Amino acid sequence: MIDPDPKLLRVAEAVADGRPVDWKGVAAQKPELARELRRLQWIERLAMAYRALPGSVADSNETTVRFRPSRLR
């Protein structure tokens, strides 16, 4: 298994935490990650739409969403 790029991990963490990402800056620094960055941008858009929904986890006092990740084969 290949270790993911540390920059990509920081971007993914920012997306997961709802923090802003300088997409152009990251793409300029790491052009080889263009495909992965586009995918993370889509995830960011989905997360923003979810957080904007009334009654979403972002509106509650709950700070942690618990889930059990599944394995992809």
N, C-alpha and C positions, 0 to 999 in steps of 0.2 A: 504494500500500500504506500502511495506517495503522500508525503506530508504536505498539507495545504500551505500556500504562501501566507506568511504572517500578516501581510497587508490585507489580503483577502479575508482573513479571520477577523481583523479589526473592523473591516467594513461590515461583515456579517453580524458582528456583535452590535455595531451601531444601529443597523437595521432592526435587529431583534429588540433593542432597547428603545427604539423610536427616536434616536438621535439623528441630526442631519448629517448627510454625507456629501462631500465635495466630489461628485461623480466625475466631473471634467478633470479635476486635479488628480484623482486616483488613476483615471484612464490614461492621462498624460505620463504619469510616473510608471505605470505598469501596463503598457499596451498589449502584452501577451495574455492579460487577464480579461480582455474585452468581452468574451463570451460569458464568463462567469459573472462579470459586473452587470451585464445586461439582465441576466437572470435575477440577480439580487435587486436590481431596480424594479423588476416586476413584483418581486416579493414585497419590497418596500411599498409599492403602490397598493397592493392588496392589504397590507397591514394598516396603511393609512386609512383606507376605506373602512376597514373593520373597526378601527379605533373611533372613527367618526359616527358610527352607528349609535343611536340612543340605546342605553342599557348594556353597552359593551363592557368588557372587563376594565377598560380605561376609565369608565364612569363610576366604577364600584370602588370599594375600599380594598378589594382583593389586589394584592401586588404580585402574586405569583400564580401562573397558570400551570397546573400540573398535568402532565400527559406522559404516556408511555410510548416512546418512539418504536416504530415497527422496523423490522429488518427487511431490506430490499434484497432480493436475490436475482 
